[in-house]
């Protein structure tokens, strides 16, 4: 066979591989935005309007950073479809890189099979299809994991992953807090287990977090013309303490000798944070966050000093409750009057398409869906420790020990941030729990990867050893097929 024939055959194989890769990618994106396609419009949630309004109202409100609102505002002419397409594309891309890092790259139909299975057994497609920041919680973990532990990742890919982590941190305060805590664990591991976390990778994780800070401040400046973090942190913690009865105890102990605004109303305070903060409560009469912000800060800090044991007990209880709350669909209905009002006021061109959507016509029910998703989520979460212990006993599972341990850490940190520092909600658990089924689905593939059909010549033609590859453990860098 002459050289020209070999070159022509290789070129033809590469073309077929490229076609298969693009086909799997497009089908994967279509699967992930399936709920939005069925709905005929991106799905909405209670909080969607709060994010969208930031650019148009020009000021910051608690728990609504400016970054995601700017993304929504920029896609109004296309009825927000670019947002859900971007979210789905990022899911496909990060999982593709994860497969490559774990030695499972070069198999586009395996990628598609994983995406389809996750779309059936988890809330992932609903997170991709909704105009909300929740999808970036899981994406930020995968991106951070690949920045620190990924193998065969090119320099531009690692740079793009760092940007993804930073943007994710800027979309929501809770996501920022989870990324910050995971970064702290990575830096600690850098000194405790230096053979696992390379110094440069730990610095890249810190860089991603620092860029998240800058992006948060920058986006909030674009929205409000001032560099500021998103407000409302003490108010959210106050809500959790209200539910646990700590606020009532503090008022009982202090109202006799302190002039607090809440003292005249302490007997009518609801013991539900959502009802207090977002319903028609005394909170509105006293000026909401502007009127009660300083007092809520005083009560939060004062109760932390005076009732440390009670704080620890209630925080642990709330974290455990959050860990078990994984049902999808919270706040996804057809009664979101605030979101409807924001769209009608600021983006009226979107109104006809929104009103024609199935969600607005009759609502969306998640009862049947959760009969599948909740058991899968809880079962795979319970199996994560088994996978971690197995990994500790078998050296060839070092990749999986890292991935499973990372997912477990992310879920636990998320449960603490959203449970103890806010208050437990199914939505907060759903946004990260799909990582557990993903990890458990990939585990047997990792075990059997030596027996799996190897990538054909068209994938092998694209195999290269990335100059960015650096060993982060006992295994050497390996060539990684482009997924």
Secondary structure, DSSP 8 states (H G I E B T S, - for coil): --HHHHHHHHHHHHHHHHHHHHHHHHHHHHHHTHHHHHHTS-B--TTHHHHHHHHHH-S-BTTB-HHHHHHHHHTGGGTTHHHHHHHHHHHHHHHHHHHHHTT--S-HHHHHHHHHHHHHHSSHHHHHTBSSTTHHHHHHHHHHHHHHH-SS--HHHHHHHHHHHHHHHHH-HHHHHHHHHHHHHHHHHHHH-TTTS-HHHHHHHHHHHHHHHHHHHHHHHHHHSS----S-HHHHHHHHHHHTTHHHHHHHHHTTTS--TTGGGTTS--S-HHHHHHSSSHHHHTTHHHHHHHHHHHHHHHHHHH-HHHHHHHHHHHHHHHHT---S-TT-SS--HHHHHHHHHH-GGGHHHHHHSHHHHH----HHHHHHHHHHHHHHHHHHHHHHHHHHH-GGGHHHHHHHHHHHHHHHHHHIIIIITT---HHHHHHHHHHHHHHHHHHHHHHTTTTS----HHHHTT-B--TT----SSS----B---
